[in-house]
Amino acid sequence: MGMSRRATPTGDGMSTAEKTEPAQADQGQTAGKQSASVRVVLFALMIAMLLAMLDNMIVGTAMPTIVGELGGLEHLSWVVTAYTLATAASTPIWGKLGDMYGRKGVFLSSIVVFLIGSALSGAAQDMGQLIGFRAVQGLGAGGLMVGVMAIIGDLIPPRERGKYQGMMAGVMAVAMIGGPLVGGTITDHLGWRWSFYINLPLGAVALAMVTAVLHLPKKRAQARIDYIGAALLTIGITSLVLMTTWGGTEYDWASPQIIGLGAGAVVALVLFVLVERKVAEPVLPLHIFRNGNFSLVTLIGFLVGFVMFGSMTFLPLFQQTVQGASATNSGLLLLPMLLAMMVVSLFAGRITTTTGKYKIFVVVGGGLITVGLALLSLMDVGTTRFTSGLYMAVLGAGMGFLMQTTMLIAQNSVEMKDMGVGSSSATLFRTIGGSFGVAVFGAIFTQQVTDTMSQRLGAAGGKLPSGGAAQLDPKGLAQLPPVVKDAYLHAVSAGTHHVFLWGALISVIGFAAAWFLKEIPLRGGPARPVAEQNEAAPAPVAEPV
């Protein structure tokens, strides 16, 4: 008994094998055109992401000049807080609107809102106006971030998305390094108002490119917008962010204001959950958290935000105070971390696209972040910039494995119809994690600095410097008596030691959670060649010869 494999004749007399070659050639040409189109869209999306990430970095450098012209030093923190609050509160709402009414129109609207806020901020005549217009900017920024992630999720299947991870990591590196440099240059040569006006031409380019090149199906949901859920979620997020922003700085953690904000957040979020279980189109569908991978990767994202933003806050402080770097140089000294993050993200993305494997990167990333933070906790007044650079590179490698991979897993864990809320939830929890990280690490740092100053200088040392350690810039540090300066340097070193040590302990939770992820195949794997498909297909029943 035997069987032979023959080319199957088709209706036009050509065999399947004969028709395969031109069909594959046509598919290759079509794929090439689609790839070029996707790259153009991605370029526009990267500009939009850069706008949202770069803004705070540029404005932070310009703040001394802004206060000098507009006054209102007591309201300085609100220029940043208003932007952050509006971004966090609007992120899930933008995501849901994109799911309901179509991604392209909602994303273009967020760009327009951001540009209006930028133009108004640049024209502000007093601090109150600037704070209000920064909130408008933040509303648009929330849509920019989630819009970019959701559109990428629509255009590029998770299996193929890894090829573009390096671009996204590169945008973050450019924002973190270039922000302070660009902000200082613009402020010195063009004036602080151009720190906002610079967004207009960049935003116009993104607006034009997205309008012309991006083609996504339009949607029109029949259900009403969940206004009650959106309001409750906004109240809950706002209360959480304000609590972590003001706690230990504006107000004592045990003050009525902070306790009231905490209670308000709990009540609003409990009511939010009750509402979301009943409405037809919840602003944040609770069913997405029933997916084990989504819940785990959301927790990991929260912890990554917690330790990453905390580290990014206190590394420059250590560099400027203990290592004597200038504000500009401290940004450049972060290069080892940011370059490692970008290179590793690109590497992980390529391997994920080739193999479809991703769990190993989350596990390794969690381990490297833990090790990197543990190494950074070893820094003291004698640590060289080279040594701290090596430690930062380890931390950056860990973040490179995690930053985009966690978003990829989150998007792969939800249905396509929930891509917007899936992306916005992952972004939101990372943002809230960062807010908590800065607050908790700030409290640890301040307490340790106060204790160390008291130990070295006696009871009077706990009162130096007034308002907390972060108030002393390098110029003020140089004016201190040698004994006080030495005590202060050791105090800052001790403070950062405890911050990074606690960060390492907290990151162990994320490392442990990574082991419980399931390696669910990524959607949109590369199609197999026809020959392979034939090999994999069940063999026909052979007739006796």
Disulfide bonds with the S-S distance in Angstrom:
none
